[in-house]
Amino acid sequence: MLALSPGAKSAAASAVGGRHFRFNWLLAFAALALSGCMPATTHVASADPADPAAKVAHVGYRSTIAPYTSLRPTTPAPWRDRNDAVTPQPKQDR
């Protein structure tokens, strides 16, 4: 087995630690540089939502069941007449 001396271990650890230190500074610099690329904030809303005097659109009410009409009670129709009403018409011979 190959063993490193105590001095070699600390040199290897400092080299790794130095890389992490440089990498952190590189990330911080990249974040700072890219933060300048962010668009300026704009005023999205025309009025403050917390302002009680702000104009808002009117709210209307529409019932979700308005077109519903009850079909019960209904009187039963003769089954033969109902069957004849939905049966396809025979084709005419040419």
LOVEX-421868 format. One record per residue (C-alpha): x, y, z. Coordinates in steps of 0.25 Angstrom, whole numbers, plus 2048, in hexadecimal, padded with zeros to 3 digits. Layout:
% residues N
XYZ ...
This chain:
% residues 94
800800800 80580E7FD 803817809 805826809 80D82D813 80683781C 80C843815 80783E807 7F983C80D 7F884A812 7FD84F804 7F28477FD 7E784C807 7EC85B805 7EC8597F6 7DD8537F7 7D985E800 7E08697F7 7D88647EB 7CB8657F3 7CE8737F8 7D18777EA 7C48707E5 7BC8787EF 7C28857EB 7BF8827DC 7B187F7E0 7AF88C7E7 7B58947DC 7AC88D7D2 7A088F7DA 7A489E7DB 7A789F7CD 79A8997C8 7928A17D2 7948AD7C9 78D8A57BE 7808A57C5 7758AE7C0 7718BA7C7 7648B87CF 7588BF7C9 74B8C37CF 7418B87CB 7348BD7D1 72E8CA7CE 7298CC7DC 72D8C77EA 7248BB7EE 7248BF7FC 71D8CC7F8 70E8CC7FB 70C8D77F1 7128CF7E6 7088CC7DA 7058BE7D7 6FD8B67CD 6EF8B37D1 6EC8A57D6 6E089F7D0 6D88927D4 6D58877CB 6CE87A7D0 6D586D7CC 6C88667CC 6BF8717C5 6BC8697B8 6B885D7C0 6A98597BF 6A384E7C7 69E8427BE 69783B7CA 68C8377CB 6898347BD 67E82B7B7 68281F7B0 68081F7A1 67C81279A 68980A797 685807789 683816785 69081978B 69780E784 691812777 696820779 6A581C77A 6A5811770 6AD814763 6A4816757 6A580B74C 6AD80F740 6A5811733 6A8807727 6AC80E71B 
